[in-house]
Amino acid sequence: QVQLVESGGGLVQPGGSLRLSCAASESIFGIYVMGWYRQAPGKQRELVATITGGGTTNYVDSVKGRFTISGDNALNTAYLQMNSLKPEDTGVYYCNAKVVRRSDLWGQGTQVTVSS
């Protein structure tokens, strides 16, 4: 079964940087959007950033100017570069893929903790 596998989370001090990666376990045809979501303790999961196959990106206001999403042409791999991290960025980050004619794919999540 095809999976999305995230990596790159960890503990970082405020102001620091992390780079998250998301890769499909096998080649997937038809991914048209890749996105990163996050869920903080006691809060609902929120959309952080998306990228389309054409390279269009969108970000939640709270991360604009600090986070950058990127991906390969087929969107089988995606990255989230996170700079100037704040304690409120803490949470579990999930990768999501929207695929033509099938259900969304989700990764297992990677923990990001921003703390001094």
ChimeraX attribute file (.defattr): number of C-alpha atoms within 10 A of each C-alpha:
attribute: neighborCount
match mode: 1-to-1
recipient: residues
	/A:1	4
	/A:2	11
	/A:3	15
	/A:4	21
	/A:5	18
	/A:6	23
	/A:7	19
	/A:8	15
	/A:9	18
	/A:10	14
	/A:11	15
	/A:12	18
	/A:13	14
	/A:14	17
	/A:15	14
	/A:16	14
	/A:17	17
	/A:18	18
	/A:19	16
	/A:20	21
	/A:21	21
	/A:22	29
	/A:23	19
	/A:24	19
	/A:25	13
	/A:26	11
	/A:27	12
	/A:28	14
	/A:29	11
	/A:30	16
	/A:31	20
	/A:32	16
	/A:33	22
	/A:34	27
	/A:35	26
	/A:36	25
	/A:37	18
	/A:38	22
	/A:39	19
	/A:40	17
	/A:41	9
	/A:42	6
	/A:43	9
	/A:44	9
	/A:45	15
	/A:46	14
	/A:47	18
	/A:48	22
	/A:49	23
	/A:50	25
	/A:51	23
	/A:52	19
	/A:53	16
	/A:54	11
	/A:55	15
	/A:56	11
	/A:57	16
	/A:58	16
	/A:59	19
	/A:60	12
	/A:61	9
	/A:62	11
	/A:63	17
	/A:64	12
	/A:65	11
	/A:66	13
	/A:67	20
	/A:68	19
	/A:69	24
	/A:70	21
	/A:71	22
	/A:72	11
	/A:73	13
	/A:74	17
	/A:75	27
	/A:76	21
	/A:77	20
	/A:78	25
	/A:79	24
	/A:80	23
	/A:81	15
	/A:82	20
	/A:83	17
	/A:84	15
	/A:85	22
	/A:86	18
	/A:87	15
	/A:88	12
	/A:89	20
	/A:90	20
	/A:91	21
	/A:92	18
	/A:93	27
	/A:94	26
	/A:95	29
	/A:96	22
	/A:97	27
	/A:98	18
	/A:99	16
	/A:100	12
	/A:101	8
	/A:102	9
	/A:103	9
	/A:104	13
	/A:105	16
	/A:106	21
	/A:107	19
	/A:108	14
	/A:109	22
	/A:110	21
	/A:111	18
	/A:112	22
	/A:113	21
	/A:114	19
	/A:115	16
	/A:116	9
